[in-house]
């Protein structure tokens, strides 16, 4: 079984192995998409293939849309050269469900793949052609937050937007779908900074900046995205190979990107978008996207980052490293850890949760606790989540502390898990686990600086915790717990008390 246009013509072989195949005329879809492109996405990574491409696949299957997606890669060209094009832009999505079942599906919605390489005249000319198309409605990104700070990448993107300006100031929505706060604002800031410089250098006229700032022409909506798509998993690969699919071995590119002809991902997914699309859009809400206003997107992000997911992740990351765990799902089999993250979310966090209305915080949290974190097929690690912890603590815990201090009916004295997590972080900075063995701490820009400080000095760092922990007795309580965590087995004993 070969994952190509020709290979999937043998539908019986694929369907007999449990694969869902495209239900539409893919050749016709590709032709229509190339002629009248509606959506181009930058960042040919796993989340795009597992989420956005899958939503379009569903809508194509239902006949809701007639055009698919164009994907462009501006960082690691080998993804396109070694995976997309040899597979005719087809992909296998393995959805790993919490009940242990795997849904296998061939995704055909990607009609064309492009390389954002200024040295390749043919590739750049095709991208310019796409950006000049009146039909283009969405230019989206999953390039990580640092992608917007990478000048060489953003220069090429702004050059394509200038092409659209020169084609008649055609409207378009420029959409960050990266998992970072106020992503649309960060994207707009990067674009406007480059445009302003180009105007001062005489590379374009000042009308280009007016075009960028005119929301009736160019919009930069905020979004909140949530879906876990780890690197290709060996168990999934073995399953696909056993089915008879060729070339399932993941490729590691020269830039250390893991790509394969399959993506493994969790079932749960959310994409909440500010509904600002000056050139219109297809009814993607029929595929599960949630369109709303700017304030509501903000609220969904706060709900996720401050209460229902990210604080639980950081709690498990810190104590997972201290207790020697290497997977999040194994931690959720630990009764102590499962209990404390449940208290953290359902009790301490839920009292001050921001309710966005378009999503239920209770249902979101319940899915996190019962489906997402315990999912044995999701090979996420506490060590990965512990990266950059000093940058995450202010939002994930500082905001909850602020909310407790503002509410006359609440007191930080009622918080038990949060001071224990803070104490756990101090214990983590020591670099030895609960058995007294040294472990390698995850990368963090402040790691060496904080390790050189006393625990009392660390707790004074408002940049790390987002609040003054000495304003009430949180710092003192954390220090007491930290002292009790010294010595073999005492981290575990403290968790047993919570």
C-alpha positions in Angstrom: 0.0 0.0 0.0 1.6 3.2 -1.2 0.5 6.6 0.0 0.2 8.3 -3.4 -2.6 9.4 -5.6 -2.2 6.2 -7.6 -1.8 4.0 -4.5 -5.1 5.0 -2.9 -6.9 4.1 -6.0 -6.9 0.6 -4.6 -9.5 1.6 -2.1 -10.4 -1.9 -1.0 -6.9 -2.6 0.3 -6.9 0.5 2.4 -10.5 0.2 3.6 -10.0 -3.4 4.5 -7.2 -2.3 6.9 -9.6 0.2 8.5 -8.5 3.4 6.8 -11.0 6.1 5.9 -10.3 7.6 2.4 -11.2 10.9 0.7 -14.8 10.8 -0.4 -14.5 13.6 -3.0 -12.9 14.0 -6.4 -9.4 14.9 -5.3 -8.2 15.7 -8.8 -11.0 18.1 -9.3 -10.4 19.7 -5.8 -6.7 20.2 -6.6 -7.4 21.8 -9.9 -10.0 24.2 -8.3 -7.7 25.0 -5.4 -4.8 25.9 -7.7 -7.1 28.1 -9.8 -9.0 29.8 -7.0 -6.9 29.4 -3.8 -8.8 30.3 -0.6 -6.4 29.3 2.2 -2.6 29.1 2.3 -0.9 27.9 5.5 2.7 28.5 6.5 4.2 25.7 8.6 3.9 22.2 7.3 4.2 20.6 10.7 2.2 18.0 12.6 -0.5 20.2 14.1 -1.4 21.6 10.7 -1.7 18.1 9.2 -3.6 16.7 12.2 -6.0 19.6 12.8 -6.5 22.3 10.1 -6.0 19.8 7.2 -8.4 17.3 8.9 -11.1 19.9 9.4 -10.9 20.7 5.6 -11.0 17.0 4.8 -14.2 16.6 6.7 -15.8 19.6 5.0 -14.7 18.4 1.6 -16.1 15.0 2.3 -19.5 16.6 3.2 -19.4 18.8 0.2 -19.4 22.0 2.3 -16.3 23.3 0.5 -14.8 22.6 -2.9 -11.3 23.9 -2.4 -8.6 22.6 -0.1 -5.5 23.9 1.4 -2.1 25.1 0.1 0.8 24.6 2.5 4.1 26.5 2.4 7.2 25.8 4.4 9.7 28.6 5.1 12.1 27.0 7.5 12.7 23.3 6.8 12.3 22.8 3.0 13.1 19.1 3.4 9.6 18.5 4.9 8.1 19.4 1.4 10.9 17.8 -0.6 11.1 14.5 1.3 7.5 14.0 2.6 4.9 16.2 0.9 5.7 15.8 -2.7 6.7 12.1 -2.8 3.4 11.4 -1.1 1.4 13.6 -3.5 0.6 15.8 -0.4 -1.4 12.9 1.2 -1.0 12.1 4.8 -2.2 9.5 7.3 -3.8 10.8 10.5 -3.8 8.3 13.4 -6.1 9.7 16.1 -5.2 8.1 19.4 -8.3 7.8 21.6 -8.3 7.5 25.4 -10.2 4.2 25.2 -7.3 2.6 23.4 -8.7 2.7 19.9 -7.0 4.3 16.9 -8.8 5.9 14.1 -6.9 5.8 10.8 -7.6 8.2 8.0 -6.0 9.4 4.8 -6.0 13.2 4.5 -6.2 14.5 1.0 -7.2 18.1 1.6 -3.7 19.5 0.9 -3.8 20.4 -2.7 -0.4 21.9 -3.2 2.9 22.4 -1.3 5.2 25.3 -1.7 8.7 26.3 -0.5 9.3 29.8 0.7 12.8 30.1 -0.8 13.8 33.4 -2.4 16.6 31.7 -4.3 14.1 29.5 -6.1 12.5 31.6 -8.7 9.8 29.1 -9.7 8.7 28.6 -6.1 8.5 32.3 -5.2 6.7 33.1 -8.4 4.0 30.5 -7.6 3.6 32.0 -4.1 3.3 35.5 -5.6 0.6 34.2 -7.9 -1.3 32.8 -5.0 -1.1 36.0 -3.1 -2.3 38.0 -6.1 -5.5 35.8 -6.4 -8.7 37.7 -5.5 -10.1 34.4 -4.1 -7.5 34.2 -1.3 -9.2 34.6 2.1 -6.8 33.2 4.7 -3.1 33.3 5.2 -2.4 31.3 8.4 0.6 30.2 10.4 1.9 27.6 12.8 5.6 28.5 12.9 6.0 28.9 16.7 6.2 32.2 18.5 9.9 32.7 17.7 9.0 32.4 14.0 7.5 35.9 14.2 10.8 37.2 15.6 12.8 35.6 12.8 13.5 38.5 10.4 14.5 36.4 7.4 11.3 34.4 7.5 9.0 37.4 8.1 10.7 39.4 5.4 9.6 36.8 2.9 6.0 36.8 4.2 5.8 40.6 4.1 7.1 40.5 0.6 4.2 38.3 -0.4 1.7 40.6 1.4 3.2 43.5 -0.6 2.5 41.6 -3.7 -1.2 41.4 -2.7 -1.2 45.2 -2.0 0.3 45.9 -5.4 -2.3 43.6 -7.0 -5.0 46.1 -6.0 -5.0 46.2 -2.2 -6.9 42.9 -2.1 -8.5 42.0 1.3 -7.2 39.0 3.3 -7.1 37.7 6.9 -3.6 37.0 8.3 -4.1 34.5 11.1 -1.6 33.2 13.6 -2.7 29.8 14.8 0.3 29.3 17.1 -0.1 28.5 20.8 1.0 31.9 22.2 -0.8 34.7 24.0 -2.3 37.4 21.7 -0.8 35.7 18.7 -2.5 37.9 16.2 -1.0 41.0 17.8 2.5 39.5 17.7 2.1 38.7 14.0 0.8 42.2 13.2 3.6 43.8 15.1 6.2 41.8 13.1 4.6 42.7 9.8 4.2 46.4 10.5 7.7 46.7 11.8 9.1 45.4 8.5 6.7 47.4 6.4 7.6 50.6 8.2 11.3 50.0 7.7 10.8 49.2 4.0 8.9 52.5 3.6 11.7 54.4 5.2 14.2 52.7 2.9 12.0 53.5 -0.2 11.3 49.9 -1.0 7.5 50.5 -1.1 5.1 53.4 -0.7 3.5 54.5 2.6 0.1 53.2 1.4 1.4 49.7 2.2 1.3 50.4 5.9 -2.1 52.0 5.6 -3.3 48.8 3.9 -1.9 46.7 6.7 -3.6 48.8 9.3 -7.0 48.9 7.5 -9.1 46.1 9.0 -11.4 46.2 6.1 -8.4 45.2 4.0 -6.1 43.2 6.3 -7.1 41.6 9.6 -5.0 39.9 12.2 -7.5 38.0 14.4 -6.6 36.5 17.7 -6.9 32.7 18.0 -6.7 30.0 20.8 -5.5 26.6 19.6 -5.2 23.5 21.7 -4.3 20.0 20.4 -1.4 17.7 21.3 0.5 16.3 18.3 3.7 14.7 19.4 6.5 13.6 17.0 5.8 10.3 15.1 5.4 7.5 17.6 7.2 4.2 17.1 4.1 2.2 18.1 2.0 3.9 15.5 4.7 3.4 12.9 4.7 -0.3 13.6 0.9 -0.5 13.3 1.1 1.3 9.9 3.9 -0.9 8.7 2.0 -4.0 9.8 -1.0 -2.7 7.7 1.3 -2.9 4.7 1.9 0.9 4.2 5.2 1.7 2.5 7.7 4.3 3.6 6.3 4.8 7.1 9.8 5.2 8.6 10.1 8.7 10.0 12.7 11.0 8.3 14.9 13.2 10.4 15.8 16.3 8.4 19.1 18.1 8.5 17.3 20.7 10.7 16.3 17.9 13.1 12.6 17.9 12.2 10.9 14.5 12.5 8.5 13.9 9.6 6.7 10.8 8.4 3.8 10.0 6.1 1.7 9.8 9.2 0.8 12.0 12.2 -0.3 10.7 15.6 -2.5 13.1 17.6 -5.0 13.2 20.4 -8.7 13.3 19.8 -9.5 16.5 21.7 -9.0 19.8 19.8 -10.0 23.4 20.0 -9.6 26.3 17.7 -11.3 29.5 18.7 -11.0 32.4 16.3 -11.8 36.1 16.3 -14.2 36.4 13.4 -12.4 39.0 11.3 -12.2 37.9 7.7 -12.4 40.9 5.3 -12.5 38.7 2.2 -15.0 36.3 3.7 -14.5 32.7 4.7 -16.0 29.2 4.3 -18.2 27.9 7.1 -15.4 26.2 9.0 -17.5 26.1 12.1 -19.2 23.1 10.5 -15.9 21.4 11.0 -15.6 22.4 14.7 -13.8 25.8 14.6 -15.4 28.3 17.0 -15.8 31.9 15.6 -16.4 34.6 18.2 -15.3 38.1 19.2 -11.9 39.2 20.5 -12.8 39.3 24.2 -14.1 35.8 24.1 -10.9 34.5 22.4 -9.0 36.2 25.3 -11.2 34.4 27.8 -10.8 31.0 26.3 -7.0 31.5 26.4 -7.1 32.5 30.0 -9.3 29.6 30.9 -6.9 27.2 29.3 -3.6 28.8 30.3 -4.5 30.0 33.8 -6.8 27.2 35.1 -7.9 24.2 33.0 -4.7 22.8 31.3 -1.4 24.6 31.6 -1.2 24.8 35.4 -1.9 21.1 35.6 0.8 20.4 33.0 3.4 22.4 35.0 2.5 20.7 38.3 3.0 17.3 36.6 6.2 18.5 35.0 7.8 19.6 38.2 6.8 16.6 40.3 7.3 14.2 37.4 10.9 15.2 37.2 11.3 14.9 41.0 9.6 11.4 41.1 11.4 10.0 38.1 8.5 9.8 35.7 9.1 10.0 31.9 5.5 10.1 30.6 2.6 12.3 31.6 0.1 9.4 31.3 2.1 7.3 33.8 1.9 10.2 36.3 -1.9 10.1 36.0 -1.8 6.5 37.2 -0.1 7.8 40.4 -2.9 8.4 42.9 -1.1 11.2 44.6 -0.4 13.2 41.4 -3.8 12.5 40.0 -5.4 13.8 43.2 -3.4 17.0 43.4 -3.9 18.1 39.8 -7.6 17.4 40.3 -7.7 19.6 43.3 -5.6 22.2 41.5 -8.1 22.4 38.6 -11.5 21.6 40.1 -11.1 23.3 43.5 -8.3 26.0 43.5 -8.5 27.1 39.9 -12.2 26.7 39.2 -13.1 29.3 41.9 -11.6 32.0 39.8 -11.8 30.6 36.3 -12.6 32.9 33.4 -15.7 31.5 31.7 -15.6 32.2 28.0 -19.2 30.8 27.5 -18.3 29.3 24.1 -16.6 26.5 25.9 -17.5 25.1 29.3 -14.6 25.3 31.7 -16.0 22.3 33.6 -16.2 20.1 30.5 -12.8 21.3 29.2 -11.2 20.4 32.6 -13.0 17.1 32.8 -11.7 16.2 29.3 -8.1 17.1 30.5 -8.4 15.0 33.6 -10.2 12.0 32.2 -9.1 11.8 28.5 -6.1 13.9 27.6 -3.6 13.6 30.5 -4.2 9.8 31.1 -4.2 8.9 27.4 -1.6 6.1 27.2 -1.1 6.7 23.5 0.1 10.3 24.0 3.9 10.0 24.6 4.3 13.5 26.2 6.9 13.9 28.9 7.3 16.0 32.1 10.8 16.8 30.9 9.5 18.5 27.7 6.8 20.4 29.6 9.4 21.5 32.2 11.2 23.5 29.6 11.1 27.3 30.3 9.2 26.8 33.6 10.4 30.2 34.9 8.6 31.8 31.9 5.4 29.9 32.5 4.8 30.3 36.3 3.6 34.0 36.2 0.6 33.1 33.9 -0.1 29.6 35.1 -0.1 30.4 38.8 0.5 34.1 39.3 -2.9 35.0 37.7 -4.8 32.7 40.1 -3.0 34.2 43.1 -3.9 37.7 41.9 -7.6 36.6 41.5 -7.7 35.2 45.0 -6.2 38.4 46.4 -8.8 40.6 44.6 -11.8 38.6 45.7 -13.0 39.5 49.2 -14.6 36.1 49.6 -11.4 34.2 48.9 -8.0 34.0 50.7 -4.7 32.5 49.5 -4.8 30.7 52.8 -7.2 28.3 51.1 -4.6 27.4 48.5 -2.8 24.2 49.3 -1.6 22.8 46.0 -0.2 26.0 44.5 2.2 26.7 47.4 3.2 23.0 47.2 4.0 23.5 43.5 6.0 26.6 44.3 7.9 24.5 46.9 8.3 21.8 44.4 9.9 24.2 41.9 12.4 25.3 44.6 13.1 21.6 45.1 13.4 21.0 41.3 16.0 23.8 41.1 18.3 21.7 43.4 18.7 19.2 40.6 18.2 16.0 42.6 15.2 13.8 42.6 13.3 12.3 45.6 15.7 9.4 45.7 18.7 11.8 45.9 19.8 11.1 42.4 20.9 14.0 40.1 18.7 14.6 37.1 19.2 16.9 34.1 16.9 19.9 34.4 15.1 21.1 31.3 16.3 24.1 29.3 15.2 27.4 30.8 16.7 30.9 30.2 16.8 31.7 33.9 17.9 28.2 35.2 21.5 29.0 36.0 20.6 32.3 37.5 17.9 30.9 39.8 20.0 27.9 40.9 22.6 30.4 42.2 20.1 32.0 44.5 18.8 31.0 47.9 15.2 29.7 48.1 14.2 33.0 49.8 15.7 35.0 47.0 14.0 32.9 44.3 10.7 33.6 46.0 11.3 37.4 45.8 11.4 37.2 42.0 8.2 38.8 40.9 9.3 38.2 37.3 9.2 34.5 37.9 6.0 34.2 39.9 4.1 37.2 38.5 3.3 38.4 42.0 5.0 39.3 45.3 4.7 36.1 47.2 5.7 37.9 50.4 2.6 40.1 50.2 0.8 37.5 52.3 2.1 34.2 53.7 2.5 32.3 50.5 6.3 32.6 50.4 6.6 31.5 54.0 4.2 28.5 53.5 6.2 27.5 50.4 9.5 27.6 52.3 8.1 25.4 55.1 6.9 22.8 52.5 10.3 23.1 50.7 12.2 22.4 53.9 10.0 19.3 54.6 10.8 18.1 51.0 14.5 17.7 51.9 15.8 14.2 52.2 15.0 10.9 50.5 11.3 10.2 50.0 10.1 13.5 51.5 8.7 14.9 48.3 6.4 11.9 48.1 5.4 12.3 51.8 4.4 15.9 51.2 2.2 15.0 48.2 0.5 12.3 50.3 -0.6 15.0 52.8 -2.3 17.1 50.1 
